[in-house]
Amino acid sequence: MNTVTPPLKIVSDNARTATPPPVPAEADDSVPSATSQQAAPNPAGDHGLDADRILRMLEGFLAVELMCHLRYLQHAFRAEGLAAEPAVAEFREHADQELGHARKLAARISQLGGDPSFRPATIERRSGLDWERADALGGMLLADLRAERHAVESYRKAIQQIAHTDPTTRRLLEDILADEERHADELASMLTGFQGIAAESR
């Protein structure tokens, strides 16, 4: 293991007060980058999103899941040492689950008449996530936790938007949200434990 990530204060998902991140960027290549992107207006008013925007929203989530899958996979191969073994197992499990989410989202996009995009050149921008490189285990856990919390808030917002518009898509997003919430809790717990071990070793 290269360096030890300094202790960081972990805030419970239930205790967050920050403004939730926007729903992931749409599939259109004209969408601005994640750093400048703002939440898009809802053309269907208070009654949810129209069909085209639901498709674009699902494309954004597809990109999120692909990004998370690739990040977990990279971390599973980069983490080293005996202390990293539990995290490596978690990274691999999460990577498989994120890929499963991507498959379900792509299937739903196809059911709605869309064409799911797996274009590598635009996945990062469409996801609204930054590809954070981390060499130490603590940094990997933190990067994954940030990504999961972004996904949790984005899914929660989307579910509210389509609550009365598309019940089938809503149920799909609710199922994925439950997994993402569990991932965030597991990562937060592992990061706290890792920081405790790092502090004791000083």
VEXFI-511925 format. One record per residue (C-alpha): residue number from 1; residue in three letters; x, y, z. Coordinates in steps of 0.5 Angstrom, whole numbers, padded with zeros to 4 digits. Each point is the difference from the previous one (the first is absolute). Layout:
   num   residu    east   north      up
   NUM      ala       X       Y       Z
...
This chain:
   num   residu    east   north      up
     1      met    0000    0000    0000
     2      asn    0003    0007   -0002
     3      thr   -0003    0005    0005
     4      val   -0005    0001    0005
     5      thr   -0006    0004   -0001
     6      pro   -0001    0005    0006
     7      pro   -0006   -0001    0004
     8      leu   -0006    0003   -0003
     9      lys   -0007    0001    0004
    10      ile   -0005   -0004   -0003
    11      val   -0007    0003    0000
    12      ser   -0006   -0005    0000
    13      asp   -0004    0000   -0006
    14      asn   -0006    0001    0004
    15      ala    0003    0006    0003
    16      arg    0002    0004   -0006
    17      thr   -0002    0007   -0001
    18      ala    0004    0002   -0007
    19      thr   -0004    0001   -0006
    20      pro   -0001   -0006   -0004
    21      pro    0004   -0001   -0006
    22      pro   -0004    0000   -0007
    23      val   -0003   -0006   -0003
    24      pro    0006   -0002   -0005
    25      ala    0001    0003   -0007
    26      glu   -0004   -0002   -0006
    27      ala    0003   -0004   -0005
    28      asp    0000    0006   -0005
    29      asp    0007    0002   -0002
    30      ser   -0002    0007    0001
    31      val   -0001   -0001    0008
    32      pro    0005    0005    0004
    33      ser    0006   -0003    0004
    34      ala   -0002   -0003    0007
    35      thr    0004    0006    0003
    36      ser   -0005    0005   -0003
    37      gln   -0006   -0004   -0001
    38      gln   -0006    0002    0004
    39      ala   -0007   -0003    0001
    40      ala   -0004    0000   -0006
    41      pro   -0007    0003    0000
    42      asn   -0006   -0005    0000
    43      pro   -0004    0001   -0007
    44      ala   -0006   -0004    0003
    45      gly   -0001    0005    0006
    46      asp   -0002   -0004    0007
    47      his   -0003   -0006   -0003
    48      gly    0007   -0003   -0002
    49      leu    0005   -0001   -0006
    50      asp   -0003   -0001   -0007
    51      ala    0002   -0006   -0004
    52      asp    0006    0003   -0004
    53      arg    0003    0003    0007
    54      ile   -0001   -0007    0003
    55      leu    0004   -0003   -0005
    56      arg    0006    0005    0001
    57      met    0000   -0001    0007
    58      leu    0001   -0007    0000
    59      glu    0005    0001   -0005
    60      gly    0004    0004    0005
    61      phe   -0001   -0005    0006
    62      leu    0002   -0005   -0005
    63      ala    0007    0004   -0001
    64      val    0000    0000    0008
    65      glu    0000   -0007    0001
    66      leu    0005   -0001   -0005
    67      met    0005    0005    0003
    68      cys   -0001   -0004    0007
    69      his    0001   -0007   -0003
    70      leu    0006    0003   -0003
    71      arg    0003    0003    0006
    72      tyr   -0002   -0006    0005
    73      leu    0004   -0004   -0005
    74      gln    0006    0004    0000
    75      his    0000    0001    0007
    76      ala   -0001   -0008    0001
    77      phe    0007   -0001   -0004
    78      arg    0004    0006    0003
    79      ala   -0002   -0001    0007
    80      glu    0006   -0004    0003
    81      gly    0002   -0003    0007
    82      leu   -0003   -0004    0005
    83      ala   -0004    0006    0003
    84      ala   -0003    0001   -0007
    85      glu   -0003   -0007   -0001
    86      pro   -0007    0001    0003
    87      ala   -0001    0006   -0004
    88      val    0003   -0003   -0006
    89      ala   -0006   -0005    0001
    90      glu   -0005    0005    0001
    91      phe    0003    0004   -0007
    92      arg   -0001   -0006   -0004
    93      glu   -0007   -0001    0003
    94      his   -0002    0007   -0001
    95      ala    0003    0000   -0007
    96      asp   -0005   -0006   -0002
    97      gln   -0006    0003    0003
    98      glu    0001    0006   -0004
    99      leu    0001   -0003   -0006
   100      gly   -0007   -0004    0001
   101      his   -0003    0007    0001
   102      ala    0003    0002   -0007
   103      arg   -0003   -0006   -0003
   104      lys   -0007    0002    0003
   105      leu    0000    0007   -0002
   106      ala    0002   -0002   -0007
   107      ala   -0005   -0005    0000
   108      arg   -0005    0006    0002
   109      ile    0002    0005   -0005
   110      ser   -0001   -0005   -0006
   111      gln   -0007   -0002    0003
   112      leu   -0002    0007   -0001
   113      gly    0003    0001   -0007
   114      gly    0007    0003    0002
   115      asp    0007   -0002   -0002
   116      pro    0004   -0001    0006
   117      ser    0007    0003   -0001
   118      phe    0006   -0003    0002
   119      arg    0005    0005   -0003
   120      pro    0006    0000    0004
   121      ala    0002    0007   -0002
   122      thr   -0006    0003    0003
   123      ile   -0001   -0005    0006
   124      glu    0003    0005    0005
   125      arg   -0003    0006   -0002
   126      arg   -0007   -0003   -0001
   127      ser    0001   -0003    0007
   128      gly    0001    0007    0004
   129      leu    0006   -0004    0003
   130      asp    0007    0002    0000
   131      trp    0005   -0006    0000
   132      glu    0004    0001    0006
   133      arg    0007   -0004    0000
   134      ala    0002   -0002    0007
   135      asp    0006   -0004    0002
   136      ala   -0001   -0002    0007
   137      leu   -0006   -0004    0003
   138      gly   -0003    0006    0004
   139      gly    0000    0004   -0007
   140      met   -0004   -0005   -0004
   141      leu   -0005   -0001    0006
   142      leu   -0001    0007    0000
   143      ala   -0001    0001   -0008
   144      asp   -0005   -0006    0000
   145      leu   -0004    0003    0006
   146      arg    0000    0007   -0004
   147      ala   -0003   -0004   -0006
   148      glu   -0005   -0004    0004
   149      arg   -0003    0006    0004
   150      his    0000    0004   -0007
   151      ala   -0004   -0006   -0003
   152      val   -0005   -0001    0006
   153      glu   -0002    0008    0000
   154      ser   -0001   -0001   -0008
   155      tyr   -0004   -0006    0001
   156      arg   -0004    0003    0005
   157      lys   -0002    0006   -0004
   158      ala   -0001   -0003   -0006
   159      ile   -0005   -0005    0004
   160      gln   -0004    0006    0002
   161      gln    0000    0003   -0007
   162      ile   -0003   -0006   -0003
   163      ala   -0004   -0002    0006
   164      his   -0007    0000   -0004
   165      thr    0002    0000   -0007
   166      asp    0004   -0007   -0001
   167      pro   -0001   -0005    0006
   168      thr    0004   -0005   -0004
   169      thr    0006    0004    0000
   170      arg   -0001    0003    0007
   171      arg    0000   -0007    0003
   172      leu    0006   -0002   -0004
   173      leu    0004    0006    0003
   174      glu   -0003   -0001    0007
   175      asp    0003   -0007    0000
   176      ile    0007    0003   -0003
   177      leu    0000    0005    0005
   178      ala   -0001   -0005    0006
   179      asp    0007   -0003   -0002
   180      glu    0003    0007   -0001
   181      glu   -0002    0002    0007
   182      arg    0003   -0007    0003
   183      his    0006    0001   -0004
   184      ala    0001    0007    0003
   185      asp   -0001   -0003    0007
   186      glu    0005   -0005   -0001
   187      leu    0005    0004   -0003
   188      ala   -0001    0006    0006
   189      ser    0001   -0006    0005
   190      met    0006   -0003   -0004
   191      leu    0003    0007    0000
   192      thr   -0001    0002    0007
   193      gly    0004   -0007    0002
   194      phe    0005    0001   -0005
   195      gln    0002    0007    0003
   196      gly   -0001   -0003    0007
   197      ile    0006   -0005   -0002
   198      ala    0004    0006   -0003
   199      ala    0000    0004    0006
   200      glu    0002   -0006    0005
   201      ser    0006   -0001   -0005
   202      arg    0003    0007    0001
